[in-house]
């Protein structure tokens, strides 16, 4: 069992959440990404954006399971748990 795969899954999960948040902000709000992050943080909606960005992790999780990368899939779940904790405090 390679423990580095868990780390790779974690990194993939965090990057996928950032990409998902970027897509959501650019596609569904009139703001740019960095400006949108600042405005949504001021409005108290940043946690919701992070949560919506994490939806992309669901697709990655099932894709990793399909290719028998269970430890990487665990890393994606770990990233989702960490992002959930961050969302609670943001």
C-alpha positions in Angstrom: 0.0 0.0 0.0 1.5 3.3 -1.1 0.8 6.1 1.3 1.8 8.7 -1.3 -1.4 7.9 -3.2 -3.4 9.2 -0.2 -1.6 12.5 -0.5 -2.1 12.6 -4.2 -5.8 12.1 -3.7 -5.9 14.8 -1.1 -4.2 17.3 -3.5 -6.5 16.3 -6.3 -9.5 16.8 -4.1 -8.3 20.3 -3.0 -7.5 21.3 -6.6 -10.8 20.0 -7.9 -12.6 22.1 -5.3 -10.8 25.2 -6.3 -11.5 24.6 -9.9 -15.2 23.9 -9.1 -15.4 27.1 -7.1 -13.8 29.0 -10.0 -16.2 27.6 -12.5 -19.2 28.4 -10.3 -18.1 32.0 -9.6 -17.3 32.7 -13.2 -20.3 31.0 -14.8 -23.1 32.0 -12.3 -22.0 35.4 -10.9 -21.1 38.7 -12.6 -17.8 38.8 -10.7 -14.3 37.8 -11.6 -12.8 35.0 -9.6 -10.7 37.0 -7.1 -13.2 39.8 -6.8 -16.0 37.3 -6.4 -14.2 35.6 -3.6 -13.8 38.9 -1.7 -17.4 40.0 -2.3 -18.8 36.6 -1.4 -16.7 36.4 1.7 -18.0 39.9 2.7 -21.6 38.7 2.1 -21.0 35.5 4.1 -21.5 33.2 1.2 -18.0 31.9 0.7 -18.7 28.6 2.6 -21.6 27.9 0.2 -19.3 28.5 -2.8 -16.7 26.1 -1.4 -19.4 23.5 -0.9 -20.7 23.8 -4.4 -17.1 23.6 -5.7 -16.7 20.3 -3.9 -19.3 18.7 -6.1 -16.6 18.1 -8.7 -14.9 15.8 -6.1 -17.8 13.4 -6.4 -17.1 12.8 -10.0 -13.4 12.3 -9.3 -14.1 10.0 -6.4 -16.2 7.6 -8.5 -13.7 7.8 -11.4 -10.9 6.8 -9.1 -13.0 3.9 -7.8 -13.7 2.7 -11.3 -9.9 2.5 -12.0 -9.2 0.7 -8.7 -7.4 3.6 -7.1 -9.0 3.2 -3.6 -6.3 5.0 -1.6 -6.5 8.0 -3.9 -10.2 8.0 -3.5 -9.7 8.0 0.3 -7.5 11.1 -0.2 -10.3 12.8 -2.1 -12.7 12.1 0.8 -10.1 13.4 3.3 -9.9 16.6 1.3 -13.7 16.9 1.4 -13.7 16.4 5.2 -11.0 19.1 5.6 -12.9 21.4 3.3 -16.1 20.8 5.3 -14.3 21.8 8.5 -12.9 24.9 6.8 -16.4 25.7 5.6 -17.8 25.6 9.1 -15.3 28.3 10.3 -15.5 30.6 7.2 
